[in-house]
Amino acid sequence: MPRGGKKGHKGRGKQFSNPEEIDRQMRLQREMEESGGAEKESSSESEEESSSDEESESKKRSGVEGLIEIENPNRVSQKSKKVTEVDVSAPRELSRREREEIEKQKSKERYMKLHLEGKTEQARADLARLAIIKKQREEAAKKREELRK
């Protein structure tokens, strides 16, 4: 709700540009581009070669970057590679998740190998339990034999 009788910005009258004004601005812009292009063509060719690098740099930089040399170590420039330059046989770096997944699988395989050999704590406990169960079964079998006789 508006406070104190103040009105919001909505509902204000809109201002539209005159078509004649737009045409005039477009003509001025075209003239500036044409005159700029003519000046570049009339300049000497040796200057054109040396200034082409400077022009491309000045076009890329905008605002303060054009005035001050800024070196950002965190900025990664996007460099496109040609298909012929791409080396498919080179090893691809794995992401953190992929590396962790591979390490997890390897450790699981190592554990299973040691477990089958009976070298882990769990394997020893399992073997001890098995030995106890075998003795109990043997004793139960002997008792059954005696009862039968």
DSSP file with accessible surface (Angstrom, degrees, kcal/mol):
  #  RESIDUE AA STRUCTURE BP1 BP2  ACC     N-H-->O    O-->H-N    N-H-->O    O-->H-N    TCO  KAPPA ALPHA  PHI   PSI    X-CA   Y-CA   Z-CA
    1    1 A M              0   0  225      0, 0.0     2,-0.1     0, 0.0     0, 0.0   0.000 360.0 360.0 360.0 137.3    0.0    0.0    0.0
    2    2 A P        -     0   0   98      0, 0.0     3,-0.4     0, 0.0     2,-0.4  -0.428 360.0-134.0 -70.4 140.6    1.3    3.5   -0.8
    3    3 A R  S >  S-     0   0  214      1,-0.2     3,-2.0    -2,-0.1     0, 0.0  -0.747  73.1  -0.7 -97.1 143.9    2.1    5.6    2.2
    4    4 A G  T 3  S-     0   0   85     -2,-0.4    -1,-0.2     1,-0.3     3,-0.1   0.771 123.9 -61.9  58.9  28.1    1.1    9.2    2.8
    5    5 A G  T 3  S+     0   0   72     -3,-0.4    -1,-0.3     1,-0.2     2,-0.2   0.578  92.5 148.1  77.9   6.7   -0.7    9.6   -0.5
    6    6 A K    <   -     0   0  161     -3,-2.0     2,-0.3     1,-0.0    -1,-0.2  -0.548  39.4-138.8 -75.4 141.5    2.5    8.9   -2.6
    7    7 A K        -     0   0  195     -2,-0.2    -1,-0.0     1,-0.1    -4,-0.0  -0.740  14.4-119.9 -99.1 152.1    1.8    7.3   -5.9
    8    8 A G        -     0   0   54     -2,-0.3    -1,-0.1     2,-0.1     0, 0.0  -0.071  29.8-101.6 -77.5-177.9    4.0    4.5   -7.4
    9    9 A H  S >  S+     0   0  128      2,-0.1     3,-1.1     3,-0.0     2,-0.1   0.651  90.6 101.3 -81.2 -14.8    5.8    4.6  -10.6
   10   10 A K  T 3  S+     0   0  176      1,-0.2    -2,-0.1     0, 0.0     3,-0.1  -0.449  76.0  30.1 -75.1 144.3    3.2    2.5  -12.4
   11   11 A G  T 3  S+     0   0   82      1,-0.3    -1,-0.2    -2,-0.1     3,-0.1   0.504  81.0 142.9  91.1   3.3    0.7    4.3  -14.6
   12   12 A R    <   -     0   0  176     -3,-1.1    -1,-0.3     1,-0.1     2,-0.1  -0.380  61.4 -89.7 -70.1 159.9    3.0    7.1  -15.7
   13   13 A G        -     0   0   75     -3,-0.1     2,-0.3     1,-0.1    -1,-0.1  -0.392  41.5-128.8 -70.0 142.0    2.7    8.4  -19.2
   14   14 A K        -     0   0  164     -2,-0.1     2,-0.5    -3,-0.1    -1,-0.1  -0.709  12.0-141.2 -94.2 144.8    5.0    6.8  -21.7
   15   15 A Q        -     0   0  193     -2,-0.3     2,-0.4     0, 0.0     0, 0.0  -0.914  15.9-165.0-108.3 128.1    7.3    8.7  -24.0
   16   16 A F        -     0   0  179     -2,-0.5     2,-0.2     1,-0.0    -2,-0.0  -0.859  21.1-116.0-111.1 145.7    7.8    7.5  -27.5
   17   17 A S        -     0   0   92     -2,-0.4     3,-0.0     1,-0.1    -1,-0.0  -0.496  31.6-109.3 -78.0 148.6   10.5    8.7  -29.9
   18   18 A N     >  -     0   0  101     -2,-0.2     4,-2.1     1,-0.1     5,-0.2  -0.533  17.3-134.2 -72.6 137.7    9.6   10.5  -33.0
   19   19 A P  H  > S+     0   0   77      0, 0.0     4,-2.4     0, 0.0     5,-0.2   0.885 108.8  54.3 -60.8 -34.7   10.1    8.5  -36.2
   20   20 A E  H  > S+     0   0  126      2,-0.2     4,-2.4     1,-0.2     5,-0.2   0.908 107.2  50.5 -64.6 -38.7   11.9   11.5  -37.8
   21   21 A E  H  > S+     0   0   69      2,-0.2     4,-2.4     1,-0.2    -1,-0.2   0.918 110.2  49.3 -65.5 -40.6   14.3   11.7  -34.8
   22   22 A I  H  X S+     0   0   75     -4,-2.1     4,-2.4     1,-0.2    -2,-0.2   0.932 111.0  49.4 -64.6 -44.6   15.1    8.0  -35.2
   23   23 A D  H  X S+     0   0   91     -4,-2.4     4,-2.4     1,-0.2    -1,-0.2   0.915 110.4  51.1 -59.7 -42.4   15.7    8.4  -38.9
   24   24 A R  H  X S+     0   0  110     -4,-2.4     4,-2.3     1,-0.2    -2,-0.2   0.933 110.4  48.3 -63.7 -43.1   18.0   11.4  -38.3
   25   25 A Q  H  X S+     0   0  106     -4,-2.4     4,-2.3     1,-0.2    -1,-0.2   0.899 110.8  51.3 -65.1 -38.2   20.0    9.4  -35.7
   26   26 A M  H  X S+     0   0   81     -4,-2.4     4,-2.4     2,-0.2    -1,-0.2   0.914 109.6  49.9 -65.0 -41.4   20.4    6.5  -38.0
   27   27 A R  H  X S+     0   0  133     -4,-2.4     4,-2.4     1,-0.2    -2,-0.2   0.934 110.7  49.6 -63.8 -43.2   21.6    8.7  -40.8
   28   28 A L  H  X S+     0   0   82     -4,-2.3     4,-2.2     1,-0.2    -1,-0.2   0.910 110.5  50.5 -61.9 -40.5   24.2   10.3  -38.5
   29   29 A Q  H  X S+     0   0  109     -4,-2.3     4,-2.2     1,-0.2    -1,-0.2   0.920 110.3  49.1 -65.2 -43.1   25.4    6.9  -37.4
   30   30 A R  H  X S+     0   0  133     -4,-2.4     4,-2.6     1,-0.2     5,-0.2   0.913 110.6  51.0 -61.8 -42.6   25.8    5.7  -41.0
   31   31 A E  H  X S+     0   0  110     -4,-2.4     4,-2.5     1,-0.2     5,-0.2   0.903 109.3  50.5 -62.8 -39.9   27.7    8.8  -42.0
   32   32 A M  H  X S+     0   0  135     -4,-2.2     4,-2.2     2,-0.2    -1,-0.2   0.914 111.8  47.7 -65.3 -41.1   30.1    8.4  -39.0
   33   33 A E  H  X S+     0   0  125     -4,-2.2     4,-2.2     2,-0.2    -2,-0.2   0.914 113.3  47.9 -65.3 -42.8   30.8    4.8  -40.0
   34   34 A E  H  X S+     0   0  138     -4,-2.6     4,-2.1     2,-0.2    -2,-0.2   0.922 113.1  46.9 -65.9 -42.0   31.4    5.7  -43.6
   35   35 A S  H  X S+     0   0   54     -4,-2.5     4,-1.8    -5,-0.2    -1,-0.2   0.899 112.1  51.1 -69.8 -35.6   33.7    8.5  -42.8
   36   36 A G  H  X S+     0   0   24     -4,-2.2     4,-1.7    -5,-0.2    -1,-0.2   0.908 110.5  49.1 -65.9 -40.2   35.6    6.3  -40.3
   37   37 A G  H  X S+     0   0   29     -4,-2.2     4,-1.9     1,-0.2    -2,-0.2   0.882 109.1  52.5 -67.1 -37.3   36.0    3.6  -42.9
   38   38 A A  H  X S+     0   0   55     -4,-2.1     4,-1.8     1,-0.2    -1,-0.2   0.897 107.8  51.4 -67.6 -38.0   37.3    6.1  -45.5
   39   39 A E  H  X S+     0   0  134     -4,-1.8     4,-0.9     1,-0.2    -1,-0.2   0.905 109.2  50.5 -66.2 -37.9   39.9    7.4  -43.1
   40   40 A K  H  < S+     0   0  111     -4,-1.7     3,-0.5     1,-0.2    -1,-0.2   0.900 109.3  50.8 -66.6 -39.3   41.2    3.9  -42.4
   41   41 A E  H  < S+     0   0  158     -4,-1.9    -1,-0.2     1,-0.2    -2,-0.2   0.874 108.0  52.6 -67.1 -34.6   41.5    3.1  -46.1
   42   42 A S  H  < S+     0   0  100     -4,-1.8    -1,-0.2    -5,-0.2    -2,-0.2   0.704  90.0  97.2 -77.2 -16.9   43.5    6.2  -46.8
   43   43 A S  S  < S-     0   0   42     -4,-0.9     5,-0.0    -3,-0.5    -3,-0.0  -0.284  90.9 -85.2 -70.0 160.0   46.0    5.5  -44.1
   44   44 A S     >  -     0   0   50      1,-0.1     4,-1.4     4,-0.0     3,-0.1  -0.280  30.7-125.6 -68.4 153.1   49.3    3.8  -45.1
   45   45 A E  H  > S+     0   0  154      1,-0.2     4,-1.7     2,-0.2     5,-0.1   0.833 106.9  58.7 -70.7 -33.1   49.3    0.0  -45.3
   46   46 A S  H  > S+     0   0   82      1,-0.2     4,-1.6     2,-0.2    -1,-0.2   0.895 107.1  47.9 -65.0 -37.3   52.3   -0.5  -42.9
   47   47 A E  H  > S+     0   0  115      1,-0.2     4,-2.7     2,-0.2    -1,-0.2   0.864 106.2  59.5 -68.0 -34.0   50.3    1.3  -40.2
   48   48 A E  H  X S+     0   0   92     -4,-1.4     4,-1.2     1,-0.2    -2,-0.2   0.909 105.0  48.4 -62.1 -41.3   47.3   -0.9  -40.9
   49   49 A E  H  X S+     0   0  142     -4,-1.7     4,-0.6     1,-0.2     3,-0.2   0.932 116.2  41.6 -66.7 -44.5   49.3   -4.1  -40.2
   50   50 A S  H  X S+     0   0   70     -4,-1.6     4,-0.8     1,-0.2     3,-0.4   0.863 116.6  48.5 -72.8 -33.0   50.7   -2.8  -36.9
   51   51 A S  H  X S+     0   0   29     -4,-2.7     4,-2.7     1,-0.2    -1,-0.2   0.656  92.9  76.8 -83.4 -12.7   47.5   -1.2  -35.8
   52   52 A S  H  X S+     0   0   55     -4,-1.2     4,-2.1    -3,-0.2    -1,-0.2   0.900  96.7  47.4 -65.2 -37.2   45.3   -4.3  -36.6
   53   53 A D  H  X S+     0   0  102     -4,-0.6     4,-2.0    -3,-0.4    -1,-0.2   0.919 113.4  48.0 -66.1 -42.9   46.6   -6.0  -33.4
   54   54 A E  H  X S+     0   0  131     -4,-0.8     4,-2.6     1,-0.2    -2,-0.2   0.897 110.9  51.3 -65.0 -40.1   45.9   -2.9  -31.3
   55   55 A E  H  X S+     0   0   66     -4,-2.7     4,-2.3     2,-0.2    -1,-0.2   0.913 108.9  49.8 -64.6 -42.6   42.5   -2.5  -32.8
   56   56 A S  H  X S+     0   0   48     -4,-2.1     4,-1.7     1,-0.2    -1,-0.2   0.898 113.1  47.5 -64.9 -37.5   41.5   -6.1  -32.0
   57   57 A E  H  X S+     0   0   97     -4,-2.0     4,-1.9     1,-0.2    -2,-0.2   0.914 112.3  48.7 -68.1 -40.8   42.7   -5.7  -28.4
   58   58 A S  H  < S+     0   0   76     -4,-2.6    -2,-0.2     1,-0.2    -1,-0.2   0.838 110.0  52.4 -70.2 -28.6   40.9   -2.4  -28.0
   59   59 A K  H  < S+     0   0  156     -4,-2.3    -1,-0.2     1,-0.2    -2,-0.2   0.881 110.0  48.7 -70.7 -37.0   37.7   -3.9  -29.4
   60   60 A K  H  < S+     0   0  171     -4,-1.7     2,-0.3    -5,-0.2    -2,-0.2   0.875 103.7  69.3 -69.8 -38.6   37.9   -6.8  -26.9
   61   61 A R     <  -     0   0   72     -4,-1.9     2,-0.3    -5,-0.1     0, 0.0  -0.634  64.2-179.2 -87.0 138.9   38.5   -4.5  -23.9
   62   62 A S    >   -     0   0   92     -2,-0.3     3,-1.2     4,-0.0     2,-0.2  -0.954  47.2  -6.3-134.3 154.9   35.7   -2.3  -22.6
   63   63 A G  G >  S-     0   0   66     -2,-0.3     3,-0.8     1,-0.3     4,-0.5  -0.393 129.1  -7.1  68.2-133.2   35.4    0.2  -19.8
   64   64 A V  G >> S+     0   0   87      1,-0.2     4,-2.6     2,-0.2     3,-1.2   0.806 123.8  73.4 -71.3 -26.7   38.4    0.4  -17.4
   65   65 A E  G <4 S+     0   0   88     -3,-1.2    -1,-0.2     1,-0.3     5,-0.2   0.831  92.4  56.5 -58.3 -32.6   40.1   -2.6  -19.0
   66   66 A G  G <4 S+     0   0   47     -3,-0.8    -1,-0.3     1,-0.2    -2,-0.2   0.805 114.3  38.4 -68.9 -27.1   41.0   -0.4  -22.0
   67   67 A L  T <4 S+     0   0  152     -3,-1.2     2,-0.4    -4,-0.5    -2,-0.2   0.829 118.2  44.3 -92.2 -35.9   42.7    2.1  -19.8
   68   68 A I  S  < S-     0   0   95     -4,-2.6     2,-0.7     2,-0.0    -1,-0.2  -0.908  80.0-122.8-117.5 138.6   44.5   -0.1  -17.3
   69   69 A E        -     0   0  138     -2,-0.4     2,-0.5    -3,-0.1    -3,-0.1  -0.688  35.2-172.7 -77.3 115.7   46.4   -3.3  -17.9
   70   70 A I        -     0   0   94     -2,-0.7     2,-0.6    -5,-0.2    -2,-0.0  -0.954  12.0-170.0-115.8 126.5   44.6   -5.9  -15.7
   71   71 A E        -     0   0  169     -2,-0.5     3,-0.1     3,-0.0    -2,-0.0  -0.935   5.1-172.1-116.9 106.1   46.1   -9.4  -15.3
   72   72 A N    >   -     0   0   77     -2,-0.6     3,-1.0     1,-0.1    -2,-0.0  -0.869  10.3-165.4-100.2 112.5   43.6  -11.7  -13.6
   73   73 A P  T 3  S+     0   0  115      0, 0.0    -1,-0.1     0, 0.0     0, 0.0   0.764  88.4  56.2 -69.4 -21.4   45.2  -15.1  -12.8
   74   74 A N  T 3  S+     0   0  138     -3,-0.1     2,-0.4     2,-0.1    -2,-0.0   0.618  83.7 101.0 -84.1 -13.1   41.8  -16.7  -12.2
   75   75 A R    <   -     0   0  180     -3,-1.0     2,-0.6     1,-0.0    -3,-0.0  -0.596  58.8-157.5 -79.0 127.2   40.5  -15.8  -15.6
   76   76 A V        -     0   0  115     -2,-0.4     2,-0.3     2,-0.0    -2,-0.1  -0.910  11.6-140.7-105.5 118.7   40.5  -18.7  -18.0
   77   77 A S        -     0   0   66     -2,-0.6     2,-0.8     1,-0.1    -2,-0.0  -0.607  18.1-121.3 -80.2 139.3   40.5  -17.7  -21.6
   78   78 A Q        -     0   0  180     -2,-0.3     2,-0.6     2,-0.0    -1,-0.1  -0.701  33.0-175.2 -82.3 111.5   38.4  -19.8  -23.9
   79   79 A K        -     0   0  171     -2,-0.8     2,-0.3     2,-0.0    -2,-0.0  -0.945  14.0-146.7-110.9 120.6   40.7  -21.2  -26.6
   80   80 A S        -     0   0  122     -2,-0.6     2,-0.3     1,-0.0    -2,-0.0  -0.674  13.5-150.0 -86.5 138.8   39.1  -23.2  -29.4
   81   81 A K        -     0   0  153     -2,-0.3     2,-0.1     2,-0.0     5,-0.0  -0.828  13.4-119.4-107.9 148.8   41.1  -26.0  -30.8
   82   82 A K    >>  -     0   0  143     -2,-0.3     4,-1.1     1,-0.1     3,-0.7  -0.456  28.1-113.8 -79.1 158.2   41.0  -27.4  -34.3
   83   83 A V  T 34 S+     0   0  135      1,-0.3     3,-0.4     2,-0.2    -1,-0.1   0.874 117.5  54.7 -61.9 -34.2   40.0  -31.0  -34.8
   84   84 A T  T 34 S+     0   0  129      1,-0.2    -1,-0.3     3,-0.1    -3,-0.0   0.801 106.2  52.2 -71.2 -26.0   43.5  -31.8  -36.1
   85   85 A E  T <4 S+     0   0  118     -3,-0.7     2,-0.3     2,-0.1    -1,-0.2   0.717  84.7 101.2 -82.3 -21.4   45.1  -30.3  -32.9
   86   86 A V     <  -     0   0   77     -4,-1.1     2,-0.8    -3,-0.4    -3,-0.0  -0.482  64.4-148.2 -70.5 128.5   43.0  -32.4  -30.5
   87   87 A D        -     0   0  101     -2,-0.3     3,-0.5     1,-0.2    -1,-0.1  -0.855  17.3-179.9-101.1 105.8   44.9  -35.3  -29.1
   88   88 A V  S    S+     0   0  136     -2,-0.8    -1,-0.2     1,-0.2     4,-0.1   0.821  78.9  59.2 -75.2 -30.0   42.5  -38.2  -28.5
   89   89 A S  S    S+     0   0  104      2,-0.1    -1,-0.2     3,-0.0     3,-0.1   0.666  81.6 104.5 -76.2 -14.4   45.2  -40.6  -27.2
   90   90 A A  S    S-     0   0   46     -3,-0.5     2,-0.2     1,-0.1     0, 0.0  -0.391  85.8-100.8 -67.0 142.8   46.2  -38.2  -24.4
   91   91 A P        -     0   0  126      0, 0.0     2,-0.3     0, 0.0    -1,-0.1  -0.459  35.0-132.4 -68.6 134.5   44.9  -39.3  -21.0
   92   92 A R        -     0   0  175     -2,-0.2     2,-0.3    -4,-0.1    -4,-0.0  -0.680  20.0-116.5 -88.0 137.0   41.9  -37.3  -19.9
   93   93 A E        -     0   0  180     -2,-0.3     2,-0.2     1,-0.1    -1,-0.1  -0.555  31.1-132.4 -73.3 134.9   41.9  -35.9  -16.4
   94   94 A L        -     0   0   64     -2,-0.3    -1,-0.1     1,-0.1     2,-0.0  -0.551  16.9-114.6 -86.8 151.2   39.2  -37.4  -14.2
   95   95 A S     >  -     0   0   56     -2,-0.2     4,-2.6     1,-0.1     5,-0.2  -0.294  33.0-102.9 -75.7 168.7   36.8  -35.4  -12.1
   96   96 A R  H  > S+     0   0  135      1,-0.2     4,-2.7     2,-0.2     5,-0.2   0.921 122.0  50.0 -60.6 -43.5   36.9  -35.7   -8.3
   97   97 A R  H  > S+     0   0  188      1,-0.2     4,-2.4     2,-0.2    -1,-0.2   0.904 110.8  48.9 -63.4 -42.3   33.8  -37.8   -8.2
   98   98 A E  H  > S+     0   0   74      2,-0.2     4,-2.3     1,-0.2    -1,-0.2   0.926 112.2  48.8 -63.9 -43.5   35.2  -40.2  -10.9
   99   99 A R  H  X S+     0   0  123     -4,-2.6     4,-2.6     1,-0.2    -2,-0.2   0.930 112.1  48.6 -61.4 -44.7   38.5  -40.5   -9.0
  100  100 A E  H  X S+     0   0   95     -4,-2.7     4,-2.4     1,-0.2    -1,-0.2   0.896 110.3  51.8 -62.8 -38.9   36.7  -41.2   -5.7
  101  101 A E  H  X S+     0   0  101     -4,-2.4     4,-2.3    -5,-0.2    -1,-0.2   0.925 111.1  47.0 -63.4 -43.2   34.5  -43.8   -7.4
  102  102 A I  H  X S+     0   0   63     -4,-2.3     4,-2.5     2,-0.2    -2,-0.2   0.927 112.5  49.4 -65.1 -43.6   37.5  -45.6   -8.9
  103  103 A E  H  X S+     0   0  120     -4,-2.6     4,-2.6     1,-0.2     5,-0.2   0.903 109.8  52.3 -61.4 -39.6   39.3  -45.6   -5.5
  104  104 A K  H  X S+     0   0  138     -4,-2.4     4,-2.1     1,-0.2    -1,-0.2   0.922 110.3  47.4 -62.7 -44.2   36.3  -46.9   -3.8
  105  105 A Q  H  X S+     0   0  101     -4,-2.3     4,-2.4     1,-0.2    -2,-0.2   0.919 112.5  49.5 -64.1 -42.4   36.0  -49.8   -6.3
  106  106 A K  H  X S+     0   0  120     -4,-2.5     4,-2.6     1,-0.2    -2,-0.2   0.915 110.9  48.8 -64.5 -42.1   39.7  -50.6   -5.9
  107  107 A S  H  X S+     0   0   53     -4,-2.6     4,-2.5     1,-0.2    -1,-0.2   0.891 110.6  51.5 -66.1 -36.5   39.6  -50.6   -2.1
  108  108 A K  H  X S+     0   0  153     -4,-2.1     4,-2.5    -5,-0.2    -1,-0.2   0.921 110.6  48.3 -64.3 -43.1   36.5  -52.9   -2.2
  109  109 A E  H  X S+     0   0  131     -4,-2.4     4,-2.3     2,-0.2    -2,-0.2   0.916 111.5  50.0 -62.9 -43.5   38.3  -55.3   -4.5
  110  110 A R  H  X S+     0   0  153     -4,-2.6     4,-2.5     1,-0.2     5,-0.2   0.926 111.5  49.0 -59.9 -44.4   41.4  -55.3   -2.2
  111  111 A Y  H  X S+     0   0   94     -4,-2.5     4,-2.7     1,-0.2    -2,-0.2   0.914 110.6  49.6 -62.5 -44.1   39.2  -55.9    0.8
  112  112 A M  H  X S+     0   0   93     -4,-2.5     4,-2.5     2,-0.2    -1,-0.2   0.896 110.2  51.5 -63.5 -38.2   37.4  -58.8   -0.9
  113  113 A K  H  X S+     0   0  137     -4,-2.3     4,-1.6     2,-0.2    -2,-0.2   0.948 113.7  43.3 -63.8 -46.9   40.7  -60.4   -1.9
  114  114 A L  H  X>S+     0   0   74     -4,-2.5     5,-2.6     1,-0.2     4,-0.7   0.877 112.1  55.0 -65.4 -36.3   42.1  -60.2    1.7
  115  115 A H  H ><5S+     0   0   44     -4,-2.7     3,-0.8     1,-0.2    -1,-0.2   0.913 107.0  49.3 -63.5 -43.2   38.7  -61.4    3.0
  116  116 A L  H 3<5S+     0   0  143     -4,-2.5    -1,-0.2     1,-0.3    -2,-0.2   0.833 109.9  51.8 -66.5 -31.6   38.9  -64.5    0.8
  117  117 A E  H 3<5S-     0   0   99     -4,-1.6    -1,-0.3    -5,-0.2    -2,-0.2   0.613 115.4-119.8 -78.0 -12.0   42.4  -65.2    2.0
  118  118 A G  T <<5S+     0   0   18     -3,-0.8    -3,-0.2    -4,-0.7    -2,-0.1   0.764  77.7 122.4  82.6  25.8   41.2  -64.9    5.6
  119  119 A K      < +     0   0  124     -5,-2.6    -4,-0.2    -6,-0.1     2,-0.2   0.538  48.9  85.7-100.1  -6.5   43.4  -62.0    6.5
  120  120 A T  S  > S-     0   0   15     -6,-0.5     4,-2.3    -9,-0.1     5,-0.2  -0.553  84.0-117.3 -93.9 161.8   40.8  -59.5    7.6
  121  121 A E  H  > S+     0   0  143      1,-0.2     4,-2.4     2,-0.2     5,-0.2   0.913 116.1  50.2 -61.1 -43.1   39.2  -59.2   11.1
  122  122 A Q  H  > S+     0   0  106      1,-0.2     4,-2.6     2,-0.2    -1,-0.2   0.902 109.4  50.9 -64.4 -40.2   35.8  -60.1    9.7
  123  123 A A  H  > S+     0   0    4      2,-0.2     4,-2.7     1,-0.2    -1,-0.2   0.919 110.2  49.7 -64.7 -40.9   37.1  -63.1    7.9
  124  124 A R  H  X S+     0   0  130     -4,-2.3     4,-2.5     1,-0.2    -2,-0.2   0.922 111.5  48.6 -62.8 -42.9   38.8  -64.4   11.1
  125  125 A A  H  X S+     0   0   45     -4,-2.4     4,-2.5     1,-0.2    -1,-0.2   0.915 111.7  49.8 -63.6 -41.4   35.6  -63.9   13.1
  126  126 A D  H  X S+     0   0   45     -4,-2.6     4,-2.6     2,-0.2    -2,-0.2   0.916 111.0  48.9 -62.2 -43.7   33.6  -65.7   10.4
  127  127 A L  H  X S+     0   0  100     -4,-2.7     4,-2.4     2,-0.2    -1,-0.2   0.895 110.8  50.3 -64.9 -39.2   36.1  -68.6   10.3
  128  128 A A  H  X S+     0   0   54     -4,-2.5     4,-2.3     2,-0.2    -1,-0.2   0.926 111.1  48.8 -64.2 -43.6   36.0  -68.9   14.1
  129  129 A R  H  X S+     0   0  140     -4,-2.5     4,-2.5     1,-0.2    -2,-0.2   0.910 110.7  51.1 -60.8 -42.5   32.2  -69.0   14.0
  130  130 A L  H  X S+     0   0   91     -4,-2.6     4,-2.6     1,-0.2    -1,-0.2   0.904 108.5  51.4 -61.4 -42.1   32.3  -71.7   11.3
  131  131 A A  H  X S+     0   0   48     -4,-2.4     4,-2.2     2,-0.2    -1,-0.2   0.924 110.6  48.5 -62.8 -42.2   34.7  -73.8   13.4
  132  132 A I  H  X S+     0   0   96     -4,-2.3     4,-2.5     1,-0.2    -2,-0.2   0.936 111.8  49.1 -63.0 -44.2   32.4  -73.5   16.4
  133  133 A I  H  X S+     0   0   63     -4,-2.5     4,-2.5     1,-0.2    -2,-0.2   0.912 109.5  52.3 -63.5 -40.2   29.3  -74.5   14.3
  134  134 A K  H  X S+     0   0  135     -4,-2.6     4,-2.5     2,-0.2    -1,-0.2   0.927 110.0  48.6 -62.0 -43.4   31.2  -77.5   12.8
  135  135 A K  H  X S+     0   0  134     -4,-2.2     4,-2.6     1,-0.2     5,-0.2   0.928 111.2  50.2 -62.8 -42.5   32.1  -78.8   16.3
  136  136 A Q  H  X S+     0   0  117     -4,-2.5     4,-2.4     1,-0.2    -2,-0.2   0.917 111.7  47.8 -63.1 -40.7   28.5  -78.3   17.5
  137  137 A R  H  X S+     0   0  182     -4,-2.5     4,-2.5     2,-0.2    -1,-0.2   0.888 111.0  51.0 -66.7 -40.8   27.2  -80.3   14.5
  138  138 A E  H  X S+     0   0  118     -4,-2.5     4,-2.3     2,-0.2    -2,-0.2   0.926 111.7  47.5 -61.9 -43.9   29.7  -83.0   14.9
  139  139 A E  H  X S+     0   0  114     -4,-2.6     4,-2.2     1,-0.2    -2,-0.2   0.906 111.9  50.0 -63.3 -40.4   28.7  -83.4   18.6
  140  140 A A  H  X S+     0   0   36     -4,-2.4     4,-2.1     1,-0.2    -1,-0.2   0.906 110.2  50.8 -65.1 -38.4   25.1  -83.4   17.7
  141  141 A A  H  X S+     0   0   42     -4,-2.5     4,-2.1     2,-0.2    -2,-0.2   0.908 109.3  50.9 -66.0 -39.4   25.7  -86.1   15.0
  142  142 A K  H  X S+     0   0  133     -4,-2.3     4,-2.4     1,-0.2    -2,-0.2   0.915 109.3  50.7 -64.1 -41.4   27.6  -88.3   17.6
  143  143 A K  H  X S+     0   0  135     -4,-2.2     4,-2.3     1,-0.2    -1,-0.2   0.907 109.3  50.5 -64.5 -40.3   24.7  -88.0   20.1
  144  144 A R  H  X S+     0   0  148     -4,-2.1     4,-1.9     1,-0.2    -1,-0.2   0.896 109.9  50.8 -62.9 -42.9   22.2  -89.0   17.4
  145  145 A E  H  X S+     0   0   99     -4,-2.1     4,-1.8     2,-0.2    -2,-0.2   0.908 110.8  48.4 -60.0 -43.9   24.4  -92.0   16.6
  146  146 A E  H  < S+     0   0  140     -4,-2.4    -2,-0.2     1,-0.2    -1,-0.2   0.884 110.5  51.3 -65.3 -38.4   24.6  -93.0   20.2
  147  147 A L  H  < S+     0   0  152     -4,-2.3    -1,-0.2     1,-0.2    -2,-0.2   0.858 108.6  51.8 -66.9 -34.2   20.8  -92.7   20.6
  148  148 A R  H  <        0   0  191     -4,-1.9    -1,-0.2    -5,-0.2    -2,-0.2   0.873 360.0 360.0 -68.0 -38.2   20.2  -94.9   17.5
  149  149 A K     <        0   0  205     -4,-1.8    -2,-0.2    -5,-0.1    -3,-0.1   0.908 360.0 360.0 -74.5 360.0   22.4  -97.6   18.9
